[in-house]
């Protein structure tokens, strides 16, 4: 990834829609990788990756905890969108992941909520 990514991200957040294409080209493979690693489904990962970049056009600033590393925020946003997709599809989609993978995701969700991890 190049050094221009934080600058492009800031430009997108400032409303520069032309910068969105450049940011997408520079970061889409990494964002897609984050999303795919959670979903394990190529078509769903492609949908969610697009949703992440669409969501950027509604954001106006990088949250304070990520101010020093705005690219980390982009990856966190990708994870959040992937987790929303998992929740939204829930039981209706059936078991999309192998049980070991599903168990690790449940543990991650519980850890984030501050609950027991088992």
N, C-alpha and C positions, 0 to 999 in steps of 0.2 A: 504494500500500500504506500502511496506517495505522501510527501509532506504537505501537499495541498488539501488533504482531506479535512483537517480541522477548519481550514479557511472556507472550503466549500460548504461544510456543514453550517458554519455561522452565516454564510450568505443565504443558504436555503432558509434558515430560521429567521432571517431578516426579510424574507419575502421574495428573494431572487429566484424565480422559477427556472431561469436558464441554468442556474448552478445545480439544480436538481438532477439534470441529465448527466452532468459531469460527475456528481457525487455517486449517482447510481452506477455509472461505468467503473468508478474507482473502487466501490465497496460492495456491490451486489454479490459477487462470489463469496465474500466472507460472511455477509449477512445471511445469504442463502445457506451457507454451511452451518451457521448457528441454528437457524430454523430447522433445517433438515435433520440435524443431530437430535433434536427433540421430537420431531414428528415422524421421521422415518418413512415419509411418503413424498415422492418427488412432486406430484401435482399439487398437493396441499402446501408443500414448502414453497413452491413457486407463487401460489396465491398469497400466502402470508408474507412472503418477501415483498411483493408488490404493495401489500397493505401497509407494511412498515414505511416504505418510501412515501406513500400517499399520506400517511399520518404525519410525516415530517412537515408537510405543507401547512398543517394546523398548529404546529408547535411554534413558540416564539422565542424560547431560550432554553439553553442546556441547564438542567437542574444543578444547583450549587454543588452537591457532592461529586458531580462529574465535570465541573468547570475546568479542572486541570487536564483532564483526559476526555474530551468530548466524544471521541470515537468509542470509548467504553460505553458511553450512554447510548450510542446507536446500537451497540450489541445488546445492551440491557433492554432497549426498546424491542429489538427483534425477539429476545427471549420472552418478554411479556406478551407480545402478539402470538407467539407460538403456544404459550401456556393458555391464552384465551381460546385459541383454536381447539386445544385439547379439551378444555372445559366445555366449550360450546358443542362439541361433537359428542362428548361424554358417552353415556350408555347407548344413545341412539346409533352411534357409529360402530358399536361393538368393540371387542378387544383388538385394537389396531396394532398394538405393540406386543412383543414377546413378554411373558409374565415377569421375567427378571428386569426388563427395561421399564415395564409399568410400575413395578415395585420401587425402582430407584426414583422414578418421577414422583410417585406418591410420597416417598421419604423427603424429596426436595420440597414438595409443596408443604408438607407438614413442618419442615424446618423453617421455611419462610414465614409460616403462620405462627411459629413459636411453640408448636405442639410437639408431641413425641414423634420420633422418626421411625418408629416401627409399628 
